Amino acid sequence: MRQAEIDQGDRPGMSSEESAEIKRLKRENAELKRANAILKAASVFFAAELDRPGQ
């Protein structure tokens, strides 16, 4: 009942829609951090491969 009042704007607080959006953004942020870590590791690997003499 309390959440319904918040969603209707009758009571201050975070609406269900806002809460769902924050959860979605947190998941997206975590996914982007994982992808960034993978890309950093790949760039280190390929930079090391380029630095090898005679290959």
A tleap script that builds the chain and sets N, CA, C and O, in Angstrom:
source leaprc.protein.ff14SB
mol = sequence {
  NMET ARG GLN ALA GLU ILE ASP GLN GLY ASP
  ARG PRO GLY MET SER SER GLU GLU SER ALA
  GLU ILE LYS ARG LEU LYS ARG GLU ASN ALA
  GLU LEU LYS ARG ALA ASN ALA ILE LEU LYS
  ALA ALA SER VAL PHE PHE ALA ALA GLU LEU
  ASP ARG PRO GLY CGLN
}
set mol.1.N position { 0.831 -1.183 0.000 }
set mol.1.CA position { 0.000 0.000 0.000 }
set mol.1.C position { 0.881 1.254 0.000 }
set mol.1.O position { 0.614 2.222 -0.712 }
set mol.2.N position { 1.936 1.209 0.817 }
set mol.2.CA position { 2.844 2.349 0.889 }
set mol.2.C position { 3.491 2.615 -0.473 }
set mol.2.O position { 3.585 3.762 -0.910 }
set mol.3.N position { 3.941 1.530 -1.147 }
set mol.3.CA position { 4.583 1.686 -2.444 }
set mol.3.C position { 3.608 2.240 -3.474 }
set mol.3.O position { 4.008 3.023 -4.335 }
set mol.4.N position { 2.354 1.857 -3.407 }
set mol.4.CA position { 1.346 2.388 -4.327 }
set mol.4.C position { 1.186 3.891 -4.133 }
set mol.4.O position { 1.017 4.627 -5.105 }
set mol.5.N position { 1.237 4.351 -2.886 }
set mol.5.CA position { 1.151 5.788 -2.607 }
set mol.5.C position { 2.362 6.516 -3.166 }
set mol.5.O position { 2.238 7.623 -3.689 }
set mol.6.N position { 3.541 5.896 -3.057 }
set mol.6.CA position { 4.753 6.505 -3.620 }
set mol.6.C position { 4.640 6.581 -5.134 }
set mol.6.O position { 4.947 7.611 -5.734 }
set mol.7.N position { 4.196 5.481 -5.757 }
set mol.7.CA position { 4.059 5.435 -7.214 }
set mol.7.C position { 3.062 6.471 -7.728 }
set mol.7.O position { 3.234 7.010 -8.821 }
set mol.8.N position { 2.029 6.746 -6.947 }
set mol.8.CA position { 1.017 7.727 -7.343 }
set mol.8.C position { 1.463 9.158 -7.064 }
set mol.8.O position { 0.827 10.109 -7.520 }
set mol.9.N position { 2.550 9.313 -6.317 }
set mol.9.CA position { 3.039 10.647 -5.993 }
set mol.9.C position { 2.434 11.217 -4.732 }
set mol.9.O position { 2.624 12.396 -4.434 }
set mol.10.N position { 1.712 10.409 -3.988 }
set mol.10.CA position { 1.067 10.872 -2.763 }
set mol.10.C position { 2.017 10.844 -1.569 }
set mol.10.O position { 1.738 11.451 -0.535 }
set mol.11.N position { 3.114 10.154 -1.710 }
set mol.11.CA position { 4.065 9.989 -0.604 }
set mol.11.C position { 5.472 10.098 -1.194 }
set mol.11.O position { 5.715 9.609 -2.297 }
set mol.12.N position { 6.402 10.732 -0.473 }
set mol.12.CA position { 7.772 10.829 -1.002 }
set mol.12.C position { 8.469 9.474 -0.975 }
set mol.12.O position { 8.176 8.625 -0.133 }
set mol.13.N position { 9.383 9.289 -1.897 }
set mol.13.CA position { 10.147 8.045 -1.953 }
set mol.13.C position { 10.428 7.658 -3.390 }
set mol.13.O position { 10.020 8.347 -4.325 }
set mol.14.N position { 11.133 6.542 -3.557 }
set mol.14.CA position { 11.502 6.069 -4.880 }
set mol.14.C position { 10.380 5.216 -5.455 }
set mol.14.O position { 9.933 4.252 -4.833 }
set mol.15.N position { 9.933 5.583 -6.650 }
set mol.15.CA position { 8.854 4.831 -7.287 }
set mol.15.C position { 9.354 3.482 -7.778 }
set mol.15.O position { 10.560 3.260 -7.891 }
set mol.16.N position { 8.440 2.605 -8.061 }
set mol.16.CA position { 8.784 1.279 -8.584 }
set mol.16.C position { 9.539 1.399 -9.898 }
set mol.16.O position { 10.477 0.645 -10.155 }
set mol.17.N position { 9.131 2.339 -10.720 }
set mol.17.CA position { 9.771 2.558 -12.014 }
set mol.17.C position { 11.215 3.026 -11.829 }
set mol.17.O position { 12.118 2.554 -12.520 }
set mol.18.N position { 11.426 3.948 -10.902 }
set mol.18.CA position { 12.780 4.430 -10.627 }
set mol.18.C position { 13.659 3.303 -10.077 }
set mol.18.O position { 14.827 3.179 -10.448 }
set mol.19.N position { 13.102 2.506 -9.214 }
set mol.19.CA position { 13.840 1.391 -8.628 }
set mol.19.C position { 14.242 0.388 -9.707 }
set mol.19.O position { 15.372 -0.099 -9.708 }
set mol.20.N position { 13.342 0.081 -10.610 }
set mol.20.CA position { 13.636 -0.857 -11.697 }
set mol.20.C position { 14.712 -0.281 -12.616 }
set mol.20.O position { 15.586 -1.015 -13.077 }
set mol.21.N position { 14.660 1.002 -12.884 }
set mol.21.CA position { 15.653 1.655 -13.750 }
set mol.21.C position { 17.036 1.616 -13.092 }
set mol.21.O position { 18.032 1.378 -13.774 }
set mol.22.N position { 17.107 1.842 -11.805 }
set mol.22.CA position { 18.384 1.790 -11.095 }
set mol.22.C position { 18.955 0.379 -11.142 }
set mol.22.O position { 20.155 0.211 -11.360 }
set mol.23.N position { 18.126 -0.629 -10.943 }
set mol.23.CA position { 18.592 -2.017 -11.031 }
set mol.23.C position { 19.134 -2.313 -12.421 }
set mol.23.O position { 20.184 -2.940 -12.562 }
set mol.24.N position { 18.420 -1.863 -13.446 }
set mol.24.CA position { 18.855 -2.094 -14.830 }
set mol.24.C position { 20.185 -1.416 -15.087 }
set mol.24.O position { 21.076 -2.004 -15.701 }
set mol.25.N position { 20.328 -0.178 -14.622 }
set mol.25.CA position { 21.569 0.560 -14.837 }
set mol.25.C position { 22.735 -0.062 -14.076 }
set mol.25.O position { 23.865 -0.056 -14.566 }
set mol.26.N position { 22.477 -0.596 -12.890 }
set mol.26.CA position { 23.541 -1.267 -12.131 }
set mol.26.C position { 24.010 -2.523 -12.863 }
set mol.26.O position { 25.209 -2.797 -12.921 }
set mol.27.N position { 23.064 -3.289 -13.426 }
set mol.27.CA position { 23.436 -4.483 -14.196 }
set mol.27.C position { 24.251 -4.091 -15.423 }
set mol.27.O position { 25.265 -4.715 -15.732 }
set mol.28.N position { 23.795 -3.048 -16.122 }
set mol.28.CA position { 24.502 -2.586 -17.317 }
set mol.28.C position { 25.905 -2.096 -16.957 }
set mol.28.O position { 26.866 -2.371 -17.676 }
set mol.29.N position { 26.018 -1.374 -15.849 }
set mol.29.CA position { 27.307 -0.871 -15.401 }
set mol.29.C position { 28.266 -2.021 -15.104 }
set mol.29.O position { 29.434 -1.966 -15.488 }
set mol.30.N position { 27.785 -3.060 -14.425 }
set mol.30.CA position { 28.619 -4.220 -14.111 }
set mol.30.C position { 29.076 -4.917 -15.395 }
set mol.30.O position { 30.228 -5.336 -15.502 }
set mol.31.N position { 28.176 -5.039 -16.357 }
set mol.31.CA position { 28.518 -5.672 -17.630 }
set mol.31.C position { 29.582 -4.859 -18.365 }
set mol.31.O position { 30.517 -5.428 -18.929 }
set mol.32.N position { 29.448 -3.546 -18.363 }
set mol.32.CA position { 30.424 -2.688 -19.026 }
set mol.32.C position { 31.783 -2.746 -18.324 }
set mol.32.O position { 32.822 -2.694 -18.982 }
set mol.33.N position { 31.782 -2.853 -17.006 }
set mol.33.CA position { 33.042 -2.984 -16.277 }
set mol.33.C position { 33.741 -4.287 -16.637 }
set mol.33.O position { 34.960 -4.311 -16.805 }
set mol.34.N position { 32.973 -5.382 -16.759 }
set mol.34.CA position { 33.559 -6.666 -17.157 }
set mol.34.C position { 34.141 -6.576 -18.569 }
set mol.34.O position { 35.249 -7.051 -18.819 }
set mol.35.N position { 33.398 -5.973 -19.479 }
set mol.35.CA position { 33.873 -5.831 -20.851 }
set mol.35.C position { 35.131 -4.970 -20.893 }
set mol.35.O position { 36.058 -5.267 -21.645 }
set mol.36.N position { 35.171 -3.919 -20.100 }
set mol.36.CA position { 36.335 -3.046 -20.055 }
set mol.36.C position { 37.558 -3.799 -19.539 }
set mol.36.O position { 38.657 -3.627 -20.068 }
set mol.37.N position { 37.382 -4.624 -18.522 }
set mol.37.CA position { 38.493 -5.410 -17.983 }
set mol.37.C position { 39.017 -6.394 -19.032 }
set mol.37.O position { 40.226 -6.591 -19.151 }
set mol.38.N position { 38.111 -7.006 -19.786 }
set mol.38.CA position { 38.515 -7.942 -20.845 }
set mol.38.C position { 39.295 -7.201 -21.916 }
set mol.38.O position { 40.327 -7.689 -22.377 }
set mol.39.N position { 38.822 -6.041 -22.316 }
set mol.39.CA position { 39.514 -5.262 -23.350 }
set mol.39.C position { 40.885 -4.793 -22.885 }
set mol.39.O position { 41.832 -4.766 -23.671 }
set mol.40.N position { 40.998 -4.424 -21.615 }
set mol.40.CA position { 42.304 -4.018 -21.083 }
set mol.40.C position { 43.272 -5.193 -21.108 }
set mol.40.O position { 44.424 -5.040 -21.514 }
set mol.41.N position { 42.815 -6.359 -20.680 }
set mol.41.CA position { 43.670 -7.541 -20.683 }
set mol.41.C position { 44.090 -7.897 -22.106 }
set mol.41.O position { 45.244 -8.260 -22.335 }
set mol.42.N position { 43.184 -7.799 -23.050 }
set mol.42.CA position { 43.497 -8.102 -24.444 }
set mol.42.C position { 44.515 -7.111 -24.991 }
set mol.42.O position { 45.427 -7.499 -25.723 }
set mol.43.N position { 44.369 -5.845 -24.646 }
set mol.43.CA position { 45.321 -4.851 -25.162 }
set mol.43.C position { 46.709 -5.086 -24.588 }
set mol.43.O position { 47.701 -4.900 -25.293 }
set mol.44.N position { 46.803 -5.491 -23.327 }
set mol.44.CA position { 48.100 -5.818 -22.731 }
set mol.44.C position { 48.708 -7.019 -23.448 }
set mol.44.O position { 49.896 -7.019 -23.769 }
set mol.45.N position { 47.904 -8.026 -23.694 }
set mol.45.CA position { 48.382 -9.229 -24.378 }
set mol.45.C position { 48.902 -8.890 -25.770 }
set mol.45.O position { 50.009 -9.293 -26.128 }
set mol.46.N position { 48.127 -8.160 -26.552 }
set mol.46.CA position { 48.538 -7.852 -27.916 }
set mol.46.C position { 49.708 -6.878 -27.947 }
set mol.46.O position { 50.538 -6.954 -28.854 }
set mol.47.N position { 49.796 -5.978 -26.996 }
set mol.47.CA position { 50.951 -5.078 -26.932 }
set mol.47.C position { 52.222 -5.880 -26.654 }
set mol.47.O position { 53.276 -5.587 -27.218 }
set mol.48.N position { 52.131 -6.881 -25.796 }
set mol.48.CA position { 53.272 -7.725 -25.491 }
set mol.48.C position { 53.676 -8.529 -26.732 }
set mol.48.O position { 54.867 -8.718 -26.980 }
set mol.49.N position { 52.712 -8.999 -27.502 }
set mol.49.CA position { 52.994 -9.739 -28.719 }
set mol.49.C position { 53.717 -8.852 -29.741 }
set mol.49.O position { 54.612 -9.323 -30.444 }
set mol.50.N position { 53.344 -7.607 -29.824 }
set mol.50.CA position { 53.968 -6.693 -30.782 }
set mol.50.C position { 55.392 -6.330 -30.378 }
set mol.50.O position { 56.230 -6.028 -31.228 }
set mol.51.N position { 55.656 -6.362 -29.080 }
set mol.51.CA position { 56.967 -5.987 -28.570 }
set mol.51.C position { 57.993 -7.116 -28.702 }
set mol.51.O position { 59.184 -6.871 -28.509 }
set mol.52.N position { 57.577 -8.329 -29.020 }
set mol.52.CA position { 58.494 -9.453 -29.140 }
set mol.52.C position { 59.391 -9.277 -30.371 }
set mol.52.O position { 58.893 -9.092 -31.482 }
set mol.53.N position { 60.688 -9.333 -30.177 }
set mol.53.CA position { 61.587 -9.202 -31.338 }
set mol.53.C position { 61.664 -10.504 -32.134 }
set mol.53.O position { 61.560 -11.597 -31.578 }
set mol.54.N position { 61.847 -10.366 -33.434 }
set mol.54.CA position { 62.073 -11.514 -34.292 }
set mol.54.C position { 60.869 -12.350 -34.624 }
set mol.54.O position { 61.024 -13.486 -35.073 }
set mol.55.N position { 59.701 -11.848 -34.426 }
set mol.55.CA position { 58.524 -12.648 -34.758 }
set mol.55.C position { 57.666 -11.960 -35.737 }
set mol.55.O position { 56.628 -12.493 -36.130 }
savepdb mol mol.pdb
quit
